[in-house]
Amino acid sequence: MKKYYYAYEERYKKIHKEGLLWFSKKPTPELIDWVEYFNIPLGNEICEVGCGEGRDALYLATQGYEITAVDISEEAIRKCKELAEERKVKVNWVVSDALYLREKIKRQFNWIYSVGTLHILVENEDRKKFLKTLYSLLKPKGKLLLISMGDGETERATDTKIAFELQERNHMWSEKTFRVASTS
């Protein structure tokens, strides 16, 4: 397994053990804008790659979309299932490394989005493989929303030697401090 798997698996385990979520339950505003811009009809299937704790997938499912949501972390998907049950929504949850997703999902989608996944892939080859995988999952004329960290102008590269070292991180909702992998 890649380092990013362990980084996120351990982060989610620590946070969930405290009864917290790492991210908010609010959906990503750019995702809502994307759905509205393309006027995606209710009932359409949308695929999320890198769903984390499921905030966006759960939101879209409550709106009436069919969702397939993927994450590498078994702990994150466990929490997603718990949250989906609480909200009484159905989502097709898939545990998979996004780089090898074609081995798990053998079909294509008209709509795919990925929020904050690209930047955790610190090796250029992994980033290229991720983008090729996303492209291979798209139907002809399908649409992809890809959101990553950054300002869109400055190009940065992670020092791969220290990319996943433990560091103190503040949990944005509880103000508690956790020692977790930096991840990028």
C-alpha positions as CSV (number, residue, x, y, z in Angstrom):
1,M,0.0,0.0,0.0
2,K,1.0,3.6,-0.7
3,K,1.9,5.9,2.2
4,Y,-1.2,8.0,1.6
5,Y,-3.4,5.0,2.4
6,Y,-1.8,4.8,5.9
7,A,-1.9,8.5,6.4
8,Y,-5.6,8.8,5.8
9,E,-6.6,5.5,7.4
10,E,-4.8,6.5,10.7
11,R,-6.2,10.1,10.6
12,Y,-9.7,9.0,10.2
13,K,-9.3,6.3,13.0
14,K,-8.0,8.9,15.4
15,I,-10.6,11.5,14.6
16,H,-13.6,9.1,14.6
17,K,-12.4,7.6,17.9
18,E,-12.9,11.1,19.4
19,G,-16.5,11.1,18.0
20,L,-15.5,13.8,15.4
21,L,-15.4,14.1,11.6
22,W,-12.2,15.5,10.0
23,F,-14.3,17.6,7.6
24,S,-17.6,19.4,7.9
25,K,-20.9,18.0,6.8
26,K,-21.4,20.9,4.5
27,P,-21.0,20.1,0.8
28,T,-18.3,21.7,-1.4
29,P,-19.8,25.0,-2.9
30,E,-18.0,24.5,-6.2
31,L,-19.7,21.1,-6.5
32,I,-23.1,22.6,-6.0
33,D,-22.3,25.2,-8.6
34,W,-21.1,22.5,-11.1
35,V,-24.3,20.5,-10.6
36,E,-26.4,23.6,-11.2
37,Y,-24.3,24.8,-14.1
38,F,-24.7,21.6,-16.0
39,N,-28.3,21.3,-14.8
40,I,-27.7,17.6,-13.9
41,P,-31.1,15.9,-13.8
42,L,-32.1,14.3,-10.6
43,G,-31.7,10.6,-10.7
44,N,-28.5,10.8,-12.8
45,E,-25.6,8.8,-11.5
46,I,-22.6,10.7,-10.3
47,C,-19.3,9.2,-9.2
48,E,-17.1,10.8,-6.6
49,V,-13.4,9.7,-6.4
50,G,-11.9,10.4,-3.0
51,C,-15.1,10.8,-1.0
52,G,-13.4,10.9,2.5
53,E,-16.2,11.0,5.1
54,G,-18.8,11.4,2.4
55,R,-20.0,15.0,2.8
56,D,-20.5,15.6,-0.9
57,A,-21.8,12.1,-1.8
58,L,-24.3,12.2,1.1
59,Y,-25.5,15.7,0.1
60,L,-26.1,14.7,-3.5
61,A,-27.8,11.5,-2.4
62,T,-30.2,13.5,-0.3
63,Q,-31.0,15.6,-3.3
64,G,-32.0,12.6,-5.4
65,Y,-28.9,11.6,-7.3
66,E,-27.6,8.1,-7.6
67,I,-24.1,8.2,-6.2
68,T,-21.1,5.9,-6.4
69,A,-18.5,7.1,-4.0
70,V,-14.9,5.8,-3.7
71,D,-12.2,6.2,-1.1
72,I,-9.0,4.3,-0.2
73,S,-9.7,4.4,3.5
74,E,-11.8,1.6,4.9
75,E,-12.4,3.7,8.1
76,A,-13.7,6.6,6.0
77,I,-16.1,4.3,4.1
78,R,-17.2,2.7,7.4
79,K,-18.1,6.2,8.7
80,C,-19.8,7.0,5.4
81,K,-22.0,4.0,5.7
82,E,-22.9,5.0,9.3
83,L,-23.8,8.6,8.2
84,A,-25.8,7.3,5.2
85,E,-27.8,5.1,7.5
86,E,-28.5,8.0,9.8
87,R,-29.7,10.1,6.8
88,K,-31.6,7.2,5.3
89,V,-29.9,7.5,1.9
90,K,-28.4,4.9,-0.4
91,V,-25.0,5.3,-1.8
92,N,-22.8,2.7,-3.6
93,W,-19.7,2.9,-1.4
94,V,-16.5,1.5,-2.8
95,V,-13.1,1.0,-1.0
96,S,-10.4,1.4,-3.6
97,D,-7.1,3.2,-4.3
98,A,-8.1,5.7,-7.0
99,L,-5.0,4.6,-9.0
100,Y,-6.4,1.1,-9.4
101,L,-10.1,2.0,-9.6
102,R,-10.6,0.5,-13.1
103,E,-10.0,-2.9,-11.4
104,K,-13.0,-2.3,-9.2
105,I,-15.3,-0.3,-11.4
106,K,-15.7,-1.7,-14.9
107,R,-18.0,0.9,-16.3
108,Q,-18.1,4.6,-17.2
109,F,-20.0,7.7,-15.9
110,N,-21.3,10.9,-17.5
111,W,-20.5,12.8,-14.3
112,I,-17.4,12.4,-12.1
113,Y,-16.0,14.7,-9.5
114,S,-13.0,14.6,-7.2
115,V,-12.4,17.1,-4.4
116,G,-9.0,17.4,-2.7
117,T,-7.6,14.1,-3.9
118,L,-5.0,15.1,-6.5
119,H,-2.9,17.0,-4.1
120,I,-2.3,14.0,-1.8
121,L,-0.6,12.2,-4.6
122,V,2.9,13.5,-4.2
123,E,4.6,11.4,-6.9
124,N,4.2,12.8,-10.5
125,E,3.6,9.3,-11.8
126,D,0.8,8.8,-9.3
127,R,-0.8,12.1,-10.4
128,K,-0.6,11.1,-14.0
129,K,-2.1,7.7,-13.3
130,F,-4.9,9.3,-11.3
131,L,-5.8,11.6,-14.1
132,K,-5.7,8.8,-16.7
133,T,-7.9,6.7,-14.4
134,L,-10.5,9.5,-14.1
135,Y,-10.4,10.0,-17.8
136,S,-10.9,6.3,-18.4
137,L,-14.0,6.3,-16.1
138,L,-15.7,9.1,-18.2
139,K,-18.1,8.3,-20.9
140,P,-17.5,10.1,-24.2
141,K,-18.6,13.8,-23.6
142,G,-18.8,13.1,-19.9
143,K,-17.9,15.9,-17.5
144,L,-15.3,15.9,-14.7
145,L,-15.0,18.4,-11.9
146,L,-11.5,18.3,-10.3
147,I,-10.8,20.5,-7.3
148,S,-7.3,20.6,-5.8
149,M,-5.5,22.8,-3.3
150,G,-3.7,25.9,-4.6
151,D,-4.4,29.3,-6.1
152,G,-4.3,28.1,-9.7
153,E,-1.2,30.1,-10.5
154,T,1.7,28.9,-8.2
155,E,3.1,25.5,-8.9
156,R,4.4,23.6,-5.9
157,A,5.9,20.2,-5.3
158,T,5.8,18.3,-2.1
159,D,9.1,17.1,-0.7
160,T,8.4,13.4,-1.0
161,K,10.9,12.5,1.7
162,I,8.8,14.2,4.4
163,A,5.3,14.1,2.7
164,F,3.7,11.9,5.3
165,E,5.6,12.6,8.5
166,L,3.5,13.1,11.6
167,Q,2.8,16.6,12.7
168,E,0.5,18.6,14.9
169,R,-2.7,19.6,13.1
170,N,-5.6,21.5,14.5
171,H,-9.0,20.1,14.0
172,M,-10.9,22.9,12.5
173,W,-14.3,22.2,14.2
174,S,-13.2,21.2,17.7
175,E,-10.0,23.1,18.0
176,K,-8.4,20.0,19.4
177,T,-4.8,19.2,18.2
178,F,-4.0,15.8,16.7
179,R,-0.7,14.3,15.7
180,V,-1.4,13.1,12.1
181,A,0.4,12.7,8.8
182,S,0.8,15.9,6.9
183,T,-0.4,14.2,3.7
184,S,0.9,16.7,1.2
